[in-house]
Amino acid sequence: MKAIVDWKGRLSFNGTANSGFDVPLGSYPEVGGDDDGFRPMELIALGLAGCTAMDVISILQKKRQEVLDFQVIVDTERAEVHPKVFTEAVIEYHLAGKDISETAVTRSLELSAETYCPAQAMLGKVIPLHLKYFIYEGENLEDAQLILEGQL
């Protein structure tokens, strides 16, 4: 994989990789940026969330789970001094649907964490990753009723 970042001026950049899509990168005005794009560390957190989300939903679909709404939230803590690396992350999986099996969910999370998600495997070597899940009964997360929560 090759990633390329082109400078657009000040602290503004445009990023692209093999897929060909563009991603704007920027920074806060107080450090000389124009607040016009993702912060690089946000993209790392998004990459983690996206990587595991794709694994988990794919596995649950193969297990014929009726997931109707799904969201992954990654909440990171960062060091207070430079280089302000991530010091830990909590990954929350929110699933709404009909009769979703807790066993299917936990197995999907385990497979993502232990076998399929390279972002999780890589970051898990340097920071603690805490996995939590929330299973809701209903068609969408906004209106569904929480019926079960747990953590791995």
Buried (B, 14 or more C-beta within 10 A) or exposed (E): EEEEEEEBEEBBBBBBEEEEEEBEBBBEEEEEBBEBBBBEBEBBBBBBBBBBBBBBBBBBEEBEBEBBBBEBBBEBEEEEEEEEBBEEBBBBBBBBBEEBBEEBBBBBBEBBBEEBBEBBBEBBEEEEBEBBBBBBBBEEBEEBEEBEEEEB
